[in-house]
Amino acid sequence: MSATACVQGIRLSLNGRLNLDSVPYFTKPGHNPLTDAVTELDLSGLSHCDSAGVALLIQWVAEANAQGRTLTLVAVPDKVKALLELYDIEFLTLAIGREGEGNAEQ
């Protein structure tokens, strides 16, 4: 299964497997679901996230920051948190919100 994205108001929800196979879809022109209204990335629906998925999250947080917006990561699976800690990505770990943290499995 590949990853899907759904925008509802300020929240972008990601579902499925965010990995080397699915990430290129979101980097194609016209396929970036990150709209100006989005301020939250809900990761609760991720069943898997590898280093390519983490790189996409970094890119999206950087894009929002460049536009003067802050993205908060919500419902971050424990295994994604572990990758962030492993890679020592401090600015992304600071973006993790408190709502529903850490319940999904990789």
C-alpha positions, 0 to 999 in steps of 0.5 A, a space after each residue: 500500500 502506498 501513502 495517501 494524503 487528505 486535507 481537512 481544514 488545517 490538518 493534513 492526514 497521512 495514511 499508509 506507507 510513507 517510504 522510498 516508493 511513495 514519497 516521489 508521488 508527493 514531490 511531483 508538481 501538482 501533487 504536494 498536498 501541503 496547502 497554505 491553510 495546513 498547520 498540522 500534519 497528522 501521522 496517526 494513519 502511517 503504518 510505515 515511515 522510512 528515511 525517505 518519509 522523514 526527508 519529506 516531512 523535513 521538506 514540508 516543515 522547511 517549506 512552511 517555515 519559509 512561508 512564515 508558518 509553523 507545522 505541528 506534527 500530531 499523533 506521531 508514531 513511536 517508530 517515527 519519533 525513534 527515527 527522528 531521534 536517531 537522525 538527531 533532527 532537533 528542529 523536526 522533533 520540536 514540531 511534534 505536538 502533544 495531541 494523540 502522540 505515539 500510538 501507531 506502529 511502523 
